[in-house]
Amino acid sequence: MSFEILFIVYFVYGLAFFSMGLIIVLEASRTPSLEQKHLLQPLAVFGLLHGIHEWLEIFTLQNEHLHGNLPVWITWFRLIVLALSFIALWFYGWQSFQVARKHFSPFTFFGLITLPPYLLLILADILYAVYQGNISSLQATEGLIRYLLAVPGAAIASLGLQACANRANADAHRPLNT
């Protein structure tokens, strides 16, 4: 893919996440429910940080395109921002679970059962690649962040959202007591 297209994709992607984070911050401040405010805060942090990460990715791509020489700390800083964004996503998913733990579906249990073997398989794969000398420590760190934080974080957030949707559905359909 050409540099120009990647630049536009990362810019729009970053803008979407950053905007999502800002909108959630504004909505969380308007909601009367303290539970909703606490639930939405990590999701807002995820959006803001992930948007910043995408823009840092643009900076890195631009540097490569212009054959610049970025200090290594900038790449590590980008990875730290990426990791923090996915940790915030984990917190959001965990809090969603806590809010709606009585409303799990079979889909939720399937996700909870398959997640630990996935984590172990990815960890073993990346550690084996490092042991074999196939990838650098920077590549290993990025792989660990993306496959041990991002994918499970998204899965946990999805499962938490599903449980919250089940809870909202159950609350909306309660019979009226007269």
HUKATA-V208562 format. One record per helix or strand. SS is the DSSP state (H for helix, E for strand). FROM is the first residue (numbers start at 1). TO is the last residue. If there is no record, write none. Layout:
SS:FROM:TO
SS:FROM:TO
//
This chain:
H:3:30
H:34:65
H:72:99
H:101:103
H:106:132
H:137:172
//
